[in-house]
Amino acid sequence: MGHVYVLGGAQTDFAVNWSRQGQGAFEMMNAAIEGALESAQVDPAQVAVAHVGNFAGELFAGQGHLGGFVASARPQFDGLPTARHEAACASGSVAALAAAADIESGRYDLALVIGVEQMRNTSGHDAAAHLGAAAWAGREGEDATYLWPYMFSQLAAEYSERHGLDYAHLMEVSKQAFDNGRRNEHAQTRRWAFTDESFTEDEDANPTVEGRMRRQDCGQITDGAAAVLLASESFARQWASSQGRSVDETARILGWGHRTSTMLFEEKVARTRGERYMFPHLRGTLEDAWRRAGVSGIDAVDCMEVHDCFSITQYMITDHLDLAEPGRPGDAIASGMTAMGGRLPINPSGGLIGGGHPVGATGVRMLLDAQRQVTDTAAGTQVPGARIAQTLNIGGSCTTTVSFVVGC
């Protein structure tokens, strides 16, 4: 199998509410595609296949069949083979996996990957209901007003039961996310303002949403799209040569991991009580990516983009990275290890809490940010000297897990 290179990409401004402009998924996709083609300096006629990540277009906008939107975006794309992929919040990463497989197989030399979600065209209550389709309908979260804050409150309760949990550590996750988001010109929250009370258990400044999850614990409801161009080694060499650069300076997918566990949250955690990792399949996804990349593990990684749909999610992921004693990831977070300037900056972009979370676009956006980090083009969110970046994208209650290791 040949190498897969990431030539470039683009994302929309996640602060924009597209429905207020009378626009939707097509316009978001078109903007990301245009930006990706410009960033990579690729002729649209060279694109051989396209893959779209999207979770709930039918629910939010009554729109499916998004591969047809790609063919409508450029005259050169008419007749292009396309496919849409759905894996809840991991939809974008699954689309990227499919595109990478196309490249590795030799079927195509240049693939366009787009992730998109329109979410701000409805009420918060309806958005929560639509997103609930990623859980097992009728079998979990039935008593919740907002299903996913409820589900991840259960994750916090599980950590508290097993190891204890200091809410200040969760708020440190969120503080770091919002701080990083302020440096990201595309972040949804880059102009938001907070007080010290915003990161406490104060009901006015940080009201409860569901259970243990408060406002500042939550990722954002976001409109947005992201796109990247993946290429074979032969295409990447010709492309690099045409731009007077070496292919060795081009980002490449070094390794990947992809695992899926049972749908029900309670079933997952019941199986692992008394074990080291709450989600062994998530740990396995990380290890698969490291093994395929030929690296020793997290010590080889310079920065990460991870799925902080809630503060407790990043807390859990930090635990699975073995950055602190088992069950005590708060120690690593509180020490500044995961902040900018720390040993392993997590979510330099601001992540889902600070940057925004258009569900189908998140995995593609993560891959794009990894590419930018290792090519020293991440502007205000750049981790100095980053040469290996990793992503971890999650769908549902840690049901689907996907990770990419990217380097030059």
Secondary structure as UniProt FT lines:
FT   STRAND          4..11
FT   TURN            14..15
FT   HELIX           18..21
FT   HELIX           25..40
FT   HELIX           44..46
FT   STRAND          49..53
FT   HELIX           57..61
FT   HELIX           67..73
FT   HELIX           75..77
FT   TURN            78..79
FT   STRAND          82..85
FT   HELIX           88..90
FT   HELIX           91..105
FT   STRAND          110..117
FT   HELIX           124..131
FT   HELIX           132..134
FT   TURN            137..139
FT   TURN            142..143
FT   HELIX           147..163
FT   HELIX           167..181
FT   TURN            182..183
FT   TURN            185..186
FT   TURN            188..191
FT   HELIX           196..199
FT   TURN            200..201
FT   TURN            203..205
FT   STRAND          208..210
FT   TURN            211..212
FT   STRAND          213..214
FT   HELIX           215..217
FT   STRAND          224..232
FT   HELIX           233..242
FT   TURN            243..244
FT   HELIX           247..249
FT   STRAND          251..260
FT   HELIX           265..272
FT   TURN            273..274
FT   HELIX           280..293
FT   HELIX           298..300
FT   STRAND          303..306
FT   HELIX           311..320
FT   TURN            321..322
FT   TURN            326..327
FT   HELIX           329..334
FT   TURN            335..338
FT   TURN            340..341
FT   TURN            348..349
FT   HELIX           351..355
FT   HELIX           359..361
FT   HELIX           362..374
FT   TURN            375..376
FT   HELIX           379..381
FT   TURN            384..385
FT   STRAND          388..395
FT   TURN            396..399
FT   STRAND          400..407
//
